[in-house]
Amino acid sequence: MTDPSQPSSAVPVAIVTGTASGIGAAIAAELQERGWGVAGFDLRPSSGCTLSFEIDVTDLEQVERAVATAEAQLGPIGAAISAAGYYEMTAISEVTAEQWRRMLAVHLGGFMHLSRAVLPGMVERGAGSLVAIGSELAVGGGGTGDAHYSAAKGALLGLMRTLAVEMAPKGVRVNAVAPGPTDTPLLAADSPWRHPDYLNTLPIQRLASAHEVALCAAFLVEQGSFCVGETLNPNAGAVI
């Protein structure tokens, strides 16, 4: 069921970034199953979306053009979910300037660019939902090798909270989902997050699935009309 605060339309429309695989693909699939038209943004083709755009979310002009095209073909954007991202482990002493720049550009910049592109229309219509996909490492901190990733995701959550305060009086809800390690191709087979020594520390002793993270995003988009600046944490109990 869609949020009644959204403008009426035959098919509600969502933009999802990072839809070629993993959490982004799962969110796109879940929303389409619920009757949404989904425009997927990724560097690679997104096979499971109504429309697929091969763009770089670090480029504001590309994002703005794709949003305008999606809106022209599908209708007003009722929701936007920023899930584009990647993970790498590098000790802080080894992080290069390019690694630091790219990590911030994809995670923080990608969310900012999506927000810049969709918010004017949502504000004009007085309705909409914006969701950022963060990380438990932004909430509880990480370990060796997580510094630049945690910093980017932490900045993303700060931007989300600020936008939430600014946009709520205008009818637009801004929230986040901060999953823990999730069972997707993004997490290498030899990742320490897959090792039994880590899994045994979790209350449910397993990783979350991409579908479970997608359910959290769908809830914020469709039913969480009372959620403003909130962060849902599907992390198997790792950070409570």
N, C-alpha and C positions, 0 to 999 in steps of 0.2 A: 504494500500500500504506500502510496506516495504522500508526501507532506502536504496537507491541505493548504498550507500557506503558499505553495507554489502556484504560479499562474496556470490557468486551465489550458490544456493542450491535448490533442489526440494521443500523443506519445510523449512522455517526459524525456528530456534530453540531458545527457551527462557527458562531460569531457573527462577522460581518465588518461593520465600519462604513465609511461612505463608498461604498456600493454602487450609487448611482444612475448613476455614470459612472467613467471613468478607471481608476486602479489598483485601487480597491476593487471595481469591477464585474469587472475581469479576475481578481482573486483569487477572488471568489465563483464565477465561471464555471469556473475551473480546479478548485476543490475539488468543485464539483458533478459535473464530468466524471470526477473520481476517486471518486465514490460518496458524497460527503458531503451531508448535509442542511444547508442554509445559511440562517440568519436574517440578513437584511440590514437595517442601520440607516442611515437617511439622512433629511435634511430633505425629500427628494423620493421618490416611489415608486421601488422597485428591481425592475425587471421580471424580472431573471434569477435570483431567489432563491426558495428553497422557501417562505419567509415574508418579507414585507416590512413593516418598521415605519417610519413617518414620525415620527421623533423628533429632538430636538436633543441631541447628545452632550455639550453643555456643561451639561446638566441631569441631575444624578445620579439624581434620583427617576425621571425618564423612562427612563433607561438601566436602572435596577434593575427597573422594572416590565416593560420589554420583555424583558429577560433571563429573568425569571421566567415570562413567557408563552411565550417560545420554548422554554424547558426543559419546560414543562408539555405543549406540543404536539408537540415533536420528540424530547425525551429529554435526558439529561445532556450538558452542554456539554464537548466534548473539546478544543476549540481556540477561541481568540478572536484576531482580527486587527484592530488599530486603524489604519484607513487613512483615516478622515475628515480632511479638511484642505483648505486652499486656499493660493494663493500670490499675493502682490502685491509689487511693487517700489515702495518709498517711501524717500526719503533720510531718515536718522535725524533730521535737523533738522526734518523735516516730519511725522514719525509722531505722530499724535494719541494722547491717552490711551485713546480708544475703540479705535483700531486696535491698540494695544499689548495692551489687555485682551482683545480678541476673538481675536487671534492666539494668545495663551497659552491662552485658554479652550478653543479648538477643538483645538489640537494636544496640549498638555500635559494640559489638563483632560479632553479626550475619552479619552485613554489611561488617565488615572487613574480616571475613572468606570467605564470598561469593566473595568479591573482590579478595582476594588472590588466590582463586581457578579458577576464570574465566579469570582474566586479562592476564596471560601469553599467553593463546591461542589467545585472541583478539589482543594483541600487535603483536604476530607473524603473524597474518593475516592482520593486519593494519586496522581493522574495528571492531566495536562493540558499544553497548550502555549499560551503567550501571545506574540504577535508585534506589535511596534510598527513602523509605517512611518515612518522618519526621513527624512533627506536628507543628500546629500553636503556640503551647506553647513554642517551641524552637525559634520562631520568635518574638512573642509579650509578652512572659512571661505568667505565670499561676497565680493561686491563692493558697489559703491554701490547702495543700495536694498534690501539683503538683511538688514539688521541685526535687525529684529524677527522675521522668519521664521527666521533662523539661530538666534537666541536661543531661540525656542520649540522648535525641533527639537533643539537641544543639550540643553535641559532634559529633553526627552522621553527622550533616550538616557541621561541620568544617572539618571532614574527607572527605566528599564529595567534598568540594571546593578545598581542597589540591590535591586530586586525579584528579580532573578535569583539573587543571593546568598541572599536570605531564603527564596525558594521552592524552590530546588533540593533541600534536604534533605527537603522535604515532597512530592517527586515531581512538581513542576510546573516546566517549563522556560520561561524568559523570554528572548527574543532580539529582534533587530531586523533590518530591511532598510533600508538608507539609499541609495536610488537617486539618480542624478544627474538632470538634466533628462530628462523622459520624454515620449514622443510621445503626449500625451493632450490633450483639449480644455482642460485646466487651463492649458496653455501657449499663450498667444495666438499667432496667426499671425505677428505682428510682433515676437515676443519676441527679444531678443538671443541667447537660447540656441538659436534656430533659424537664426541667421545663419551663412553659410559661414565667416566669420572665426572663429567659435567652433567649429563642427563640425570644421574642419580641424586644430584643436589636439588632437582626441581620437584615440587610437590606432586606433580602428575607424571614425572619421570619420562617425559617425551617432549619433542619440539611441537610448537603450534603448526598447523597446516595453513597454506595460503588461503584455503577456503574459509577457515575460521577467522582469519584477519579480514577477509572480504565481508563476512557477516557483520563485523564491527563497523566497517565503513558504511555498509548499506543501512545499518541501524541509524547512524548519525545523519545520513542523507534523508531517510524516509520517516523515521519515527521520533528521532531525538529533538523534537521541537523545543524542548526545555534545556537543551545542551548548548552552552555558549562558552567558548574558551576551554572546553573540557578535553582531556586526553584519556582515551581508553587504552588499557594496557594488557593486551593478550600475550602474556609472556610466560605462561605455564606456572605462574607463581614465583618467578625468579625475583621480581621487584614488586613488593606489596606496600 
